Amino acid sequence: MADLASDPPAWRPVKAPSLAELEVLAGEVFGHLPKRFRALCADVVIQVDDFPSKDVLEDMEAESEFDLLGLFQGTGLPFRSESVSGQMPNMIWLYRRPILDYWAEHDETLGAIVKHVLVHEIGHHFGLSDADMEAIEQAAERDEGEAS
């Protein structure tokens, strides 16, 4: 394929990834996560859809269907009970159109965005809150800054 930067007509066949292609990308990203991390997610179902459902948007009090890049649905590992029968598997939803919209507005690769959303939602599977994950990310950024 021609160089997209120097040959604008080369952009003509380039399209946003389909649901199936984004699902493959999510699977590849998941496959590159540490083995022990993946083992704790063995029963998690990862789904890709264009947008969250209207019920999800209402439950999350989202202002727009583009507000959510991903969602964890289920009971975090620390809160699951073996004595409760018939529990549905934990699910992680990745929302293609909001992810693509975010990608178009930021200087990150699509793979990096999918990885960030997937790891964030897996954090909920581990029982972490948004505040917990934000604190972890801030600590990691501070540690990175000190190591430089």
C-alpha positions as CSV (number, residue, x, y, z in Angstrom):
1,M,0.0,0.0,0.0
2,A,1.2,3.5,-0.8
3,D,2.4,5.8,2.0
4,L,-0.8,7.4,3.3
5,A,1.0,10.6,4.4
6,S,2.4,11.4,1.0
7,D,-0.4,9.9,-1.2
8,P,-3.8,11.2,-0.3
9,P,-5.6,8.8,-2.8
10,A,-4.1,6.0,-0.8
11,W,-6.6,6.9,1.9
12,R,-9.6,5.9,-0.3
13,P,-9.6,2.2,0.7
14,V,-8.9,2.9,4.4
15,K,-12.0,2.4,6.6
16,A,-12.7,2.4,10.3
17,P,-12.6,-1.1,11.7
18,S,-15.8,-3.1,11.8
19,L,-17.3,-4.6,14.9
20,A,-15.6,-7.9,14.0
21,E,-12.3,-6.3,13.4
22,L,-12.4,-4.4,16.7
23,E,-13.3,-7.6,18.4
24,V,-10.2,-9.3,16.9
25,L,-8.1,-6.3,18.0
26,A,-9.5,-6.6,21.5
27,G,-8.7,-10.3,21.5
28,E,-5.1,-9.6,20.4
29,V,-4.7,-6.9,23.1
30,F,-6.1,-9.3,25.7
31,G,-3.7,-12.0,24.5
32,H,-0.7,-9.8,25.2
33,L,-1.7,-9.0,28.8
34,P,0.3,-10.9,31.4
35,K,-0.6,-14.6,31.7
36,R,-1.5,-14.4,35.4
37,F,-3.7,-11.4,34.7
38,R,-5.5,-13.2,31.9
39,A,-5.9,-16.3,34.1
40,L,-8.0,-14.3,36.6
41,C,-10.2,-13.2,33.7
42,A,-10.8,-16.7,32.3
43,D,-14.6,-16.5,32.7
44,V,-15.0,-12.9,31.6
45,V,-16.9,-12.4,28.3
46,I,-15.6,-9.5,26.1
47,Q,-18.2,-8.1,23.8
48,V,-18.0,-5.3,21.2
49,D,-21.0,-3.2,20.2
50,D,-21.4,0.0,18.3
51,F,-23.0,1.9,21.3
52,P,-24.2,1.2,24.8
53,S,-27.9,0.3,25.0
54,K,-30.4,2.9,26.1
55,D,-30.8,1.2,29.4
56,V,-27.1,1.4,30.0
57,L,-27.0,5.0,29.1
58,E,-29.8,5.8,31.5
59,D,-28.2,3.7,34.3
60,M,-24.9,5.4,33.9
61,E,-26.6,8.8,33.5
62,A,-24.7,9.4,30.3
63,E,-25.4,12.6,28.4
64,S,-24.5,11.1,25.1
65,E,-24.1,7.7,23.5
66,F,-20.4,8.7,23.0
67,D,-19.8,9.1,26.7
68,L,-18.9,5.5,27.4
69,L,-16.0,3.8,25.8
70,G,-16.5,0.6,27.7
71,L,-18.4,-1.0,30.6
72,F,-18.0,-3.8,33.1
73,Q,-21.2,-5.7,34.0
74,G,-21.2,-8.2,36.7
75,T,-19.9,-8.8,40.2
76,G,-16.3,-8.1,40.9
77,L,-14.1,-11.0,42.0
78,P,-13.9,-10.0,45.6
79,F,-17.7,-9.8,45.9
80,R,-18.6,-13.0,44.1
81,S,-20.0,-15.9,46.1
82,E,-19.6,-19.5,45.3
83,S,-22.8,-20.2,47.2
84,V,-24.9,-18.2,44.8
85,S,-25.9,-20.5,41.9
86,G,-26.7,-19.3,38.4
87,Q,-24.5,-16.2,38.4
88,M,-24.1,-14.7,35.0
89,P,-20.5,-14.4,33.8
90,N,-18.8,-11.0,34.1
91,M,-18.9,-9.1,30.9
92,I,-16.8,-6.3,29.5
93,W,-18.3,-4.2,26.7
94,L,-16.2,-2.2,24.3
95,Y,-18.2,0.4,22.4
96,R,-16.7,0.8,18.9
97,R,-18.2,4.2,17.8
98,P,-17.2,6.1,21.0
99,I,-13.7,4.4,20.9
100,L,-13.3,5.5,17.2
101,D,-14.5,9.0,18.1
102,Y,-12.0,9.2,20.9
103,W,-9.3,7.9,18.6
104,A,-10.0,10.6,16.0
105,E,-9.6,13.3,18.6
106,H,-6.5,12.1,20.4
107,D,-2.9,11.3,19.5
108,E,-2.9,7.6,20.6
109,T,-3.0,4.5,18.5
110,L,-6.3,2.6,18.3
111,G,-4.6,-0.4,20.0
112,A,-3.4,1.7,22.9
113,I,-6.9,3.1,23.4
114,V,-8.5,-0.4,23.3
115,K,-5.9,-1.6,25.8
116,H,-6.6,1.2,28.2
117,V,-10.3,0.7,28.1
118,L,-10.0,-3.1,28.4
119,V,-7.6,-2.9,31.3
120,H,-9.8,-0.3,33.0
121,E,-12.9,-2.6,32.7
122,I,-10.9,-5.6,33.9
123,G,-10.0,-3.5,36.9
124,H,-13.7,-3.4,37.8
125,H,-13.7,-7.2,37.4
126,F,-11.0,-7.2,40.1
127,G,-13.2,-5.1,42.3
128,L,-11.5,-1.7,41.8
129,S,-13.5,1.5,41.6
130,D,-12.9,4.3,39.1
131,A,-11.3,6.3,42.0
132,D,-9.0,3.3,42.8
133,M,-7.8,3.1,39.2
134,E,-7.3,6.8,38.9
135,A,-5.1,6.8,42.0
136,I,-3.1,3.8,40.6
137,E,-2.6,5.7,37.3
138,Q,-1.5,8.9,39.1
139,A,0.9,6.9,41.2
140,A,2.3,5.2,38.1
141,E,2.7,8.6,36.4
142,R,4.6,10.0,39.4
143,D,6.8,7.0,39.6
144,E,7.5,7.3,35.8
145,G,8.4,11.0,36.3
146,E,10.7,10.3,39.2
147,A,12.5,7.5,37.2
148,S,13.2,9.9,34.3
